[in-house]
Amino acid sequence: MSHDPCPLCGRAGRQALPQTDEGLLSLIGSNAPGWTPEQGICPACLDLFRGARDRLEANPKIFHDGEYHILPTPLRVGANERFTGRGITIAFLDSGFYPHPDLSEPHNRILRYANINDPHYDEKEFHTPNDSSWHGMMTSVVAAGNGQLSGGVYRGLACEANVVLVKVGSAHRILHEDIQRGLEWVLAHKEQYNIRVVNVSCGGDYEASYLTDGLSQAAEAAVRAGIVVVCAAGNAGHSGDHTVLPPASAPSVITVGGFNDKNTLELRDNDAYHSSYGPTFDGLQKPEIIAPSIWIAAPILPGTPTAAEARLYDQLQAAPDSELRDVLKASPGIDLQLDAASDLPVYLIRHLVSIKIHDANVISGHYKHVDGTSFAAPIVSSVVAQMLEAKPSLTPSQVKRILIDTAIRIESVNVDRQGWGTIIPGRAVERALQFQ
């Protein structure tokens, strides 16, 4: 094995490839234009592409039918799928939640739902889809969903972790003080539910010093108590005010920015995302690390018009030409534009369906793709759950150090926007296993 840098990722340890595996060579070549087998790749990239080939061969329909071919998150980040967060509980703070089948079936892994502003909430609240349910449902499933509605394809890295869901606001407003109360609730229930990680994909109302800010102090207290606190950096990097707000501005939390991996396995074309960045009020540089924050597969909220539309688009795509109009006429009122187009030539109906799928970011009848650091953070939370499963004795500071040490900087992204670079989950878990 050569010590020369890998032509795909820049890591040392380049090795030659077997010329007989044409499928593997083709997959690498299609994701890395200009690459030739003679250049070789490192063992980590080889494992990534072998895993990709196996996944593609196992799920040809997901990747070859329809217009969008969103790659599963574990595949894109090169996860070590030996570890799935077993025995670890991740708490989520968000605007609201819904017990999605990817968390509740075939075994319910939702240990608790709590509403900070209404401790005596009606049980129907959790099971009734509404606007406030969307965001938290997606963040929790991105991290810990098992892909129940996709045959296991669109699962999170921590697909066997338990979850605790803490509602701290609504789709219209999440208050600074309510996030603080949510963190305090998590800390108070840490032992009861074995909470090792808390994901915060929401931010406070104002900039403040962590020395005096109650929300930041709550985050620091959680870390001191042994909980790894993972926070989204925010999405204000495209504006002049790219401030990182509490609790993401607290020094001990892991603050996650985003990048655009173009939904490919190519490592050289990664680009910036408009995530927020420091320095913070206290002069700290944030984020520490970044993760994919666009083209992320996430669930569609069941029982909503969007879910009905996605299912209809899925049925229309699968229907043969002779049955296309029958499918459309069997579902009146779901999409009025398609209703009006039911007598058009079949090729025009299919074209309209393709436009609908594109505009709605639909992957299938149950999933769509989303963007934002709100979804980069749960990817990191799921990696942390893997690390803690591999090495339960790790402290929050050790977890943070390992993530930083195993990250890789992206050449095209300014250092202040990416910190130590993109997470490399497989390396982080291996380092956790070896940690003394």
Secondary structure, 3 states (H helix, E strand, C coil): CCCCECCCCCCECCECCCCCCHHHHHHHHHHCCCCCHHHCECHHHHHHHHHHHHHHHHCHHHHHCCCCCCCCHHHHHCCCCCCCCCCCEEEEEECCCCCCHHHHCCCCCEEEEEECCCCCCCCHHHHCCCCCHHHHHHHHHHHHCCCHHHCCCCCCCCCCCEEEEEECCCCCCCCHHHHHHHHHHHHHCHHHHCEEEEEECCCCCCCCCCCCCHHHHHHHHHHHCCCEEEEECCCCCCCCCCCCCCCCCCCCCEEEEEEECCCCCCCCCCEECCCCCCCCCCCCCCCCEEEECCCEEEECCCCCHHHHHHHHHHHHHHCCHHHHHHHHHCCCCCCHHHHHCCCCCHHHHHHHHHHHHHHCCECCCCEEEECCHHHHHHHHHHHHHHHHHHCCCCCHHHHHHHHHHHCECCCCCCHHHHCCCECCHHHHHHHHHHCC
